[in-house]
Amino acid sequence: MTVHPDSARRTAAAMIGTWGIFGCAAVPLTAEAPRIVTGMALTPYEIHEDCVRLSPGDRLDYTFDATDPVAFEIRYREGTAALSPIVRSPVRADAGVYTAPLGVQYCLVWEAGSAGALVDYRLRLRPAAR
């Protein structure tokens, strides 16, 4: 797990993301409807977040492909710390299942390199048995 200090760049990105410029998905992810995004264009060094609220034990299936290498992470906030249990960089593709330890908002984050990238991704919620 990687812990990131709140640098000026990440703080600015979080603030802008709050204003909706980075496009955190407005439609809640449900077990019945996976989120499928194709052709998401990232300009050089652009950051895109897709955030979902998970309950403890929920599983998030994710997969993505990019035309050029991107930095990818799944992160959440605990107090003032941003915790990143999954970090991949630089990659053109990744897939996995993340099990949420806490009931908080988790953000999947892609950051393009100098070439920019087109990204296709798919998210599917697998709720914990209740």
ROKE-131844 format. One line per field, with one value per residue: residue number from 1; residue in one letter; x, y, z of N, C-alpha, C, O, CB in turn. Coordinates in steps of 0.1 Angstrom, whole numbers, plus 5000, padded with zeros to 4 digits. Glycine has a CB too. Layout:
BEGIN
k c(NUM	...) $
r c(A	...) $
nc1 c(X	...) $
nc2 c(Y	...) $
nc3 c(Z	...) $
cac1 c(X	...) $
cac2 c(Y	...) $
cac3 c(Z	...) $
cc1 c(X	...) $
cc2 c(Y	...) $
cc3 c(Z	...) $
oc1 c(X	...) $
oc2 c(Y	...) $
oc3 c(Z	...) $
cbc1 c(X	...) $
cbc2 c(Y	...) $
cbc3 c(Z	...) $
REM end
This chain:
BEGIN
k c(1	2	3	4	5	6	7	8	9	10	11	12	13	14	15	16	17	18	19	20	21	22	23	24	25	26	27	28	29	30	31	32	33	34	35	36	37	38	39	40	41	42	43	44	45	46	47	48	49	50	51	52	53	54	55	56	57	58	59	60	61	62	63	64	65	66	67	68	69	70	71	72	73	74	75	76	77	78	79	80	81	82	83	84	85	86	87	88	89	90	91	92	93	94	95	96	97	98	99	100	101	102	103	104	105	106	107	108	109	110	111	112	113	114	115	116	117	118	119	120	121	122	123	124	125	126	127	128	129	130) $
r c(M	T	V	H	P	D	S	A	R	R	T	A	A	A	M	I	G	T	W	G	I	F	G	C	A	A	V	P	L	T	A	E	A	P	R	I	V	T	G	M	A	L	T	P	Y	E	I	H	E	D	C	V	R	L	S	P	G	D	R	L	D	Y	T	F	D	A	T	D	P	V	A	F	E	I	R	Y	R	E	G	T	A	A	L	S	P	I	V	R	S	P	V	R	A	D	A	G	V	Y	T	A	P	L	G	V	Q	Y	C	L	V	W	E	A	G	S	A	G	A	L	V	D	Y	R	L	R	L	R	P	A	A	R) $
nc1 c(5008	5006	5012	5004	5017	5000	5006	5011	5002	4986	4967	4955	4945	4926	4908	4899	4888	4866	4850	4840	4854	4871	4854	4843	4822	4787	4765	4755	4773	4760	4751	4736	4742	4770	4797	4807	4832	4844	4870	4880	4895	4927	4946	4981	4996	4971	4946	4922	4895	4874	4850	4836	4812	4818	4808	4819	4835	4824	4831	4850	4851	4875	4887	4910	4922	4948	4959	4985	5011	4999	4996	4981	4958	4940	4924	4917	4905	4916	4911	4934	4950	4958	4952	4966	4959	4962	4985	4997	5022	5044	5016	4997	4975	4954	4938	4916	4903	4891	4887	4868	4879	4867	4838	4837	4844	4859	4884	4892	4920	4934	4964	4977	5008	5034	5026	4999	4967	4943	4917	4900	4876	4861	4839	4826	4803	4803	4784	4789	4778	4749) $
nc2 c(4988	5022	5054	5086	5119	5150	5167	5198	5195	5172	5180	5202	5188	5172	5192	5203	5181	5178	5199	5188	5188	5168	5147	5127	5100	5105	5089	5064	5033	5001	4967	4956	4971	4974	4997	5010	5024	5038	5048	5071	5100	5111	5139	5149	5142	5145	5139	5115	5106	5081	5076	5056	5046	5022	4994	4978	4948	4947	4939	4951	4947	4954	4965	4976	4991	5009	5031	5041	5041	5046	5059	5042	5039	5027	5045	5058	5079	5084	5101	5127	5115	5101	5069	5043	5013	4998	5002	5009	5014	5024	5014	4997	4982	4966	4945	4933	4924	4942	4942	4959	4972	4991	5012	5035	5061	5051	5058	5053	5060	5074	5085	5102	5099	5117	5113	5113	5095	5070	5055	5026	5013	4991	4987	4967	4961	4940	4932	4926	4897	4900) $
nc3 c(5000	4992	5006	5000	5004	5008	4982	4964	4937	4937	4956	4942	4920	4933	4943	4919	4908	4925	4916	4894	4870	4863	4859	4877	4879	4878	4879	4901	4906	4901	4909	4889	4866	4849	4846	4816	4797	4767	4747	4762	4762	4771	4776	4773	4804	4818	4843	4852	4871	4884	4906	4932	4957	4981	5002	5032	5023	4998	4963	4937	4904	4879	4848	4823	4792	4775	4750	4752	4777	4810	4844	4870	4896	4925	4950	4982	5008	5041	5068	5066	5048	5017	5006	4987	4977	4954	4929	4898	4873	4847	4827	4802	4804	4827	4851	4876	4909	4934	4969	4991	5022	5039	5044	5023	4999	4969	4945	4912	4894	4866	4850	4824	4805	4788	4762	4762	4760	4749	4766	4775	4797	4822	4848	4875	4900	4927	4952	4987	5005	5024) $
cac1 c(5000	5013	5006	5008	5015	4992	5014	5003	4996	4975	4956	4948	4937	4914	4899	4893	4879	4854	4842	4834	4861	4877	4844	4839	4809	4776	4756	4760	4776	4751	4754	4728	4746	4784	4801	4816	4836	4852	4876	4882	4908	4935	4957	4993	4996	4958	4942	4908	4890	4860	4848	4824	4811	4817	4806	4829	4833	4820	4842	4850	4859	4879	4897	4912	4933	4951	4968	4998	5012	4993	4997	4968	4957	4928	4928	4906	4910	4914	4916	4940	4959	4953	4958	4965	4962	4966	4993	5004	5028	5034	5009	4988	4964	4953	4925	4916	4891	4895	4877	4868	4879	4860	4827	4841	4844	4871	4886	4901	4926	4944	4971	4985	5021	5037	5019	4984	4962	4929	4915	4887	4875	4849	4837	4814	4802	4799	4781	4791	4766	4744) $
cac2 c(5000	5034	5065	5098	5131	5159	5177	5208	5190	5163	5188	5209	5179	5168	5203	5204	5169	5181	5208	5181	5190	5155	5138	5116	5096	5110	5078	5054	5020	4991	4954	4953	4978	4977	5010	5007	5036	5035	5060	5082	5107	5118	5147	5146	5145	5147	5129	5112	5098	5075	5073	5048	5043	5008	4990	4968	4935	4948	4937	4959	4941	4964	4962	4987	4991	5022	5031	5045	5039	5055	5055	5038	5035	5028	5051	5063	5089	5081	5114	5136	5107	5093	5056	5037	4999	4993	5012	5004	5025	5027	5002	4999	4974	4960	4940	4927	4925	4949	4940	4971	4970	5001	5018	5048	5063	5047	5064	5047	5072	5072	5097	5100	5104	5127	5110	5112	5081	5067	5045	5019	5006	4985	4985	4960	4960	4927	4935	4916	4890	4907) $
cac3 c(5000	4991	5012	4993	5011	5000	4975	4958	4925	4940	4962	4932	4913	4941	4943	4905	4906	4933	4908	4883	4858	4860	4854	4885	4874	4886	4880	4910	4901	4907	4905	4877	4855	4849	4839	4804	4791	4756	4740	4770	4757	4781	4770	4781	4819	4823	4853	4852	4883	4884	4921	4936	4971	4984	5015	5035	5017	4983	4954	4925	4892	4870	4837	4813	4782	4771	4738	4756	4791	4820	4858	4874	4910	4933	4962	4991	5019	5055	5074	5056	5040	5005	5006	4974	4979	4941	4921	4886	4865	4837	4822	4791	4807	4840	4855	4889	4917	4946	4979	5000	5036	5046	5037	5019	4984	4963	4932	4902	4888	4855	4847	4812	4804	4778	4749	4763	4758	4749	4776	4776	4810	4826	4863	4879	4915	4933	4966	4997	5010	5035) $
cc1 c(5009	5005	5012	5006	5007	5001	5005	4996	4984	4963	4948	4940	4924	4904	4892	4884	4866	4845	4837	4842	4868	4867	4842	4824	4798	4766	4762	4762	4767	4755	4747	4734	4761	4786	4811	4819	4846	4858	4877	4896	4914	4946	4969	4992	4982	4955	4927	4905	4876	4858	4835	4824	4809	4814	4816	4825	4829	4833	4840	4858	4862	4888	4898	4923	4935	4960	4982	4999	5006	4997	4983	4969	4943	4931	4915	4913	4906	4920	4922	4949	4952	4960	4955	4969	4966	4973	5000	5009	5041	5028	5000	4975	4965	4939	4926	4903	4897	4883	4878	4869	4871	4848	4830	4840	4858	4872	4896	4907	4936	4951	4980	4999	5022	5030	5004	4980	4947	4927	4901	4887	4861	4849	4825	4814	4797	4797	4784	4778	4762	4734) $
cc2 c(5012	5046	5078	5111	5140	5170	5187	5203	5181	5170	5196	5200	5174	5180	5205	5193	5171	5190	5201	5182	5176	5144	5126	5112	5100	5099	5067	5040	5010	4978	4950	4960	4981	4991	5006	5020	5033	5048	5072	5088	5114	5126	5145	5151	5147	5135	5128	5103	5093	5070	5066	5046	5028	5005	4980	4954	4935	4945	4946	4952	4953	4959	4974	4984	5005	5021	5034	5043	5050	5050	5052	5035	5035	5034	5055	5072	5083	5093	5123	5128	5101	5080	5049	5022	4992	5005	5005	5015	5021	5014	5006	4991	4969	4955	4933	4929	4931	4947	4952	4967	4979	5006	5032	5049	5059	5053	5056	5059	5068	5085	5094	5105	5115	5125	5112	5097	5081	5055	5039	5012	5001	4983	4977	4958	4946	4929	4923	4910	4897	4899) $
cc3 c(5000	4998	5005	5002	5002	4994	4968	4945	4928	4947	4952	4924	4920	4942	4929	4903	4914	4925	4896	4870	4853	4857	4863	4881	4883	4888	4890	4903	4908	4902	4892	4865	4856	4842	4828	4798	4779	4750	4749	4767	4769	4774	4778	4795	4825	4833	4852	4864	4880	4899	4923	4951	4973	4999	5019	5029	5002	4975	4942	4914	4883	4859	4828	4804	4778	4759	4741	4771	4800	4834	4862	4889	4915	4946	4970	5002	5032	5063	5064	5046	5028	5005	4993	4975	4966	4933	4910	4877	4859	4831	4810	4794	4821	4843	4869	4896	4930	4957	4989	5014	5044	5037	5034	5003	4979	4949	4924	4894	4877	4852	4835	4813	4793	4765	4750	4761	4756	4758	4775	4790	4813	4841	4865	4894	4918	4948	4975	5001	5023	5042) $
oc1 c(5019	4993	5024	4996	5007	5003	4993	4984	4974	4951	4936	4928	4914	4892	4880	4873	4855	4833	4829	4838	4869	4871	4839	4816	4799	4759	4773	4754	4766	4762	4752	4731	4765	4778	4821	4810	4856	4850	4877	4906	4908	4953	4969	4989	4981	4959	4919	4912	4868	4865	4825	4835	4800	4819	4822	4814	4829	4844	4828	4870	4854	4896	4889	4932	4926	4968	4991	4989	5007	5001	4974	4978	4934	4940	4904	4925	4895	4932	4915	4955	4940	4972	4944	4980	4972	4967	5007	5002	5049	5036	4995	4965	4976	4930	4937	4893	4906	4872	4889	4860	4867	4848	4826	4837	4868	4862	4907	4899	4944	4944	4988	5002	5012	5027	4997	4988	4940	4934	4891	4897	4851	4859	4814	4824	4787	4806	4783	4767	4770	4729) $
oc2 c(5013	5047	5079	5113	5139	5180	5185	5207	5183	5167	5196	5204	5173	5177	5207	5195	5167	5189	5207	5176	5174	5133	5115	5121	5098	5099	5062	5036	5010	4976	4942	4955	4991	4995	5001	5027	5025	5058	5083	5082	5123	5120	5139	5163	5151	5124	5137	5093	5100	5060	5069	5044	5022	5013	4974	4949	4925	4949	4947	4952	4961	4949	4982	4976	5013	5011	5030	5043	5062	5038	5060	5029	5041	5029	5056	5071	5078	5094	5126	5134	5097	5079	5050	5018	4982	5015	4995	5025	5015	5004	5018	4993	4967	4960	4929	4934	4925	4950	4954	4960	4976	5004	5041	5040	5064	5054	5053	5067	5059	5096	5085	5114	5121	5135	5112	5089	5090	5045	5047	5006	5006	4977	4979	4954	4941	4928	4911	4916	4899	4903) $
oc3 c(5007	4995	5005	5007	4990	5000	4967	4943	4922	4945	4953	4920	4914	4941	4929	4898	4909	4926	4888	4860	4842	4853	4858	4880	4896	4898	4887	4894	4920	4892	4885	4854	4863	4834	4831	4793	4782	4750	4744	4768	4775	4767	4789	4798	4837	4831	4850	4867	4874	4902	4917	4957	4966	5007	5010	5030	4995	4979	4937	4915	4880	4861	4826	4806	4777	4757	4734	4778	4797	4836	4859	4894	4909	4953	4964	5004	5035	5064	5053	5037	5030	5003	4987	4974	4966	4931	4912	4875	4866	4829	4810	4787	4826	4837	4872	4891	4937	4954	4995	5019	5055	5025	5041	4997	4985	4942	4928	4889	4879	4852	4835	4821	4789	4757	4739	4760	4760	4757	4774	4793	4807	4846	4859	4899	4912	4956	4971	5000	5032	5053) $
cbc1 c(4990	5017	5008	5001	5028	4981	5023	5012	5006	4980	4962	4959	4945	4918	4906	4904	4886	4858	4850	4821	4872	4886	4847	4840	4809	4769	4752	4751	4791	4736	4750	4714	4738	4792	4806	4810	4843	4845	4868	4881	4905	4941	4953	5005	5004	4947	4946	4903	4891	4858	4849	4824	4799	4830	4791	4830	4824	4814	4843	4854	4850	4886	4892	4915	4928	4958	4962	5002	5027	4977	5004	4963	4966	4921	4936	4898	4904	4920	4926	4948	4966	4955	4952	4974	4950	4954	5003	4994	5029	5041	5001	4993	4962	4958	4919	4927	4885	4898	4879	4855	4894	4869	4814	4855	4841	4872	4890	4894	4934	4936	4980	4978	5031	5052	5023	4977	4966	4924	4917	4885	4881	4846	4837	4813	4792	4810	4766	4798	4769	4738) $
cbc2 c(5000	5038	5066	5100	5138	5166	5170	5220	5183	5151	5198	5217	5166	5165	5216	5205	5157	5188	5220	5185	5200	5151	5133	5119	5081	5122	5072	5052	5016	4994	4944	4957	4991	4966	5020	4997	5046	5027	5063	5078	5117	5109	5162	5153	5156	5147	5134	5105	5106	5064	5086	5034	5051	5000	4984	4966	4927	4962	4922	4974	4930	4976	4949	5000	4982	5030	5041	5059	5037	5055	5067	5025	5045	5014	5064	5051	5103	5067	5111	5147	5096	5102	5047	5044	4992	4987	5020	4995	5038	5036	4995	4994	4962	4969	4930	4933	4911	4964	4927	4980	4971	5013	5016	5052	5078	5031	5079	5036	5079	5067	5102	5108	5092	5128	5096	5121	5072	5064	5050	5009	5015	4972	4998	4946	4970	4915	4938	4922	4875	4921) $
cbc3 c(5012	4976	5027	4980	5015	5009	4964	4954	4916	4949	4973	4923	4909	4956	4946	4894	4912	4946	4904	4880	4859	4871	4841	4900	4872	4879	4867	4922	4902	4904	4916	4879	4853	4842	4849	4794	4801	4745	4728	4786	4746	4792	4769	4774	4822	4812	4867	4839	4896	4873	4929	4928	4978	4979	5018	5051	5025	4980	4950	4927	4885	4878	4828	4821	4770	4782	4728	4752	4795	4818	4867	4867	4919	4934	4960	4997	5017	5059	5085	5063	5048	4992	5018	4964	4984	4933	4930	4877	4874	4825	4833	4777	4797	4852	4844	4897	4920	4944	4986	4997	5041	5049	5045	5024	4980	4962	4933	4892	4899	4842	4859	4800	4801	4775	4744	4753	4770	4734	4791	4764	4821	4819	4870	4871	4920	4930	4967	5010	5012	5032) $
REM end
